Amino acid sequence: QVHLQESGGGSVQAAGSLTLSCAASGYSPTGRYSMAWFRQVLGKEREGVAHIDSDGTTNYGDSVKGRFTISYDNNKNILYLQMNDLKPEDSATYYCAAASFWVKGMTAGQAFDPVLYNYWGQGTQVTVSS
């Protein structure tokens, strides 16, 4: 059984940094993975932030390119999101997600389709103050 648990959220001032973690128990026993970070603000649609898979593909949302970095520690089964130069508009609940099936070389549009992911964490709140 797959369980995703996010941590690392909190409150930070603009231009600050945070690192989110997502412990993925029961996922990727073969070492293959396709995981992503999404975020959602109350009343708005869930937005894809960053994606990574074991085929070497990474994707980033346009608003976070150059500021956020996604990585996955396959030995520890932990997904990370390093967030630098945070802005108030980055405030949201951040969710990690994992897929069982995916295609190689996904575009951002494909990688950020929530339907692709069959496992989701409970979310961690990030608040950025100006």
C-alpha positions in Angstrom: 0.0 0.0 0.0 1.4 3.4 -1.0 1.4 6.3 1.5 2.6 9.8 0.8 3.4 12.1 3.6 4.4 15.7 3.1 6.4 17.8 5.6 8.4 21.0 5.6 5.7 23.6 5.1 5.5 26.7 7.2 5.5 30.5 7.1 8.3 32.5 5.5 9.0 36.0 4.4 9.2 36.9 0.7 12.6 36.1 -0.8 13.0 33.3 1.7 13.4 29.6 1.2 11.7 26.4 2.2 12.3 22.7 1.4 9.3 20.4 1.2 9.7 16.7 1.7 7.4 13.8 0.7 8.0 10.4 2.2 6.7 7.8 -0.2 6.3 4.4 1.6 5.4 1.4 -0.5 6.1 3.3 -3.8 8.6 2.5 -6.5 9.8 -0.9 -5.3 11.5 -1.4 -8.7 13.2 2.0 -8.6 11.0 3.5 -11.2 9.0 6.6 -10.3 7.0 9.5 -11.6 6.2 12.1 -9.0 5.1 15.6 -8.8 4.3 18.6 -6.6 1.0 20.4 -7.0 -0.3 23.3 -5.1 -3.8 24.6 -4.5 -5.3 27.8 -3.2 -8.8 27.6 -1.8 -11.3 28.3 -4.6 -8.8 27.7 -7.4 -7.8 24.7 -9.4 -4.9 22.5 -8.4 -1.7 23.7 -10.2 1.2 21.6 -11.3 4.5 22.9 -9.8 7.2 20.4 -10.6 7.5 16.9 -11.9 10.3 14.3 -12.0 10.5 10.7 -13.2 13.1 7.9 -13.3 13.4 8.3 -17.1 15.2 11.6 -16.4 12.4 13.9 -17.2 11.7 17.0 -15.1 9.1 19.7 -15.7 8.4 22.9 -13.9 5.5 25.3 -13.9 6.2 28.6 -15.6 5.8 30.6 -12.4 8.4 28.6 -10.5 11.1 28.0 -13.2 14.5 29.1 -11.9 13.3 29.3 -8.3 12.2 25.7 -7.4 14.1 22.5 -7.8 12.6 19.0 -7.6 14.6 15.9 -6.7 14.0 12.3 -5.6 16.1 10.2 -3.3 15.5 6.7 -4.6 17.4 5.2 -1.7 15.2 6.9 0.9 12.0 7.1 -1.2 11.7 10.8 -0.4 10.6 13.5 -2.9 11.9 17.0 -2.3 11.0 20.5 -3.5 13.6 23.2 -2.8 11.9 26.5 -3.0 13.9 29.7 -3.2 13.1 33.3 -3.7 9.5 32.7 -2.5 6.8 35.1 -3.3 3.5 35.8 -1.7 1.8 34.2 -4.7 3.5 30.9 -3.9 1.3 30.7 -0.8 -0.8 27.5 -1.1 -1.3 24.0 0.1 1.3 21.8 -1.5 0.6 18.2 -2.4 2.9 15.5 -3.6 1.6 12.9 -6.0 2.8 9.6 -7.4 1.9 7.8 -10.6 1.9 4.1 -11.3 1.9 4.5 -15.1 3.3 7.2 -17.3 4.9 7.7 -20.7 8.5 8.6 -21.3 9.4 12.2 -22.1 6.2 13.8 -20.8 5.6 17.4 -21.5 4.6 19.7 -18.7 1.0 19.6 -19.9 1.0 15.8 -19.6 2.9 15.7 -16.3 0.7 18.2 -14.6 -2.6 16.5 -15.4 -3.8 15.4 -12.0 -5.6 12.4 -13.6 -2.2 10.8 -14.1 -1.6 10.4 -10.4 -3.3 7.8 -8.4 -1.6 8.5 -5.1 -1.7 11.8 -3.2 -0.5 13.1 0.1 -2.6 15.1 2.5 -0.8 18.4 1.8 1.4 20.9 3.6 0.7 24.6 3.9 3.1 27.2 2.7 2.5 30.8 3.6 4.7 33.6 2.2 4.4 37.1 3.7 5.4 40.3 2.0 
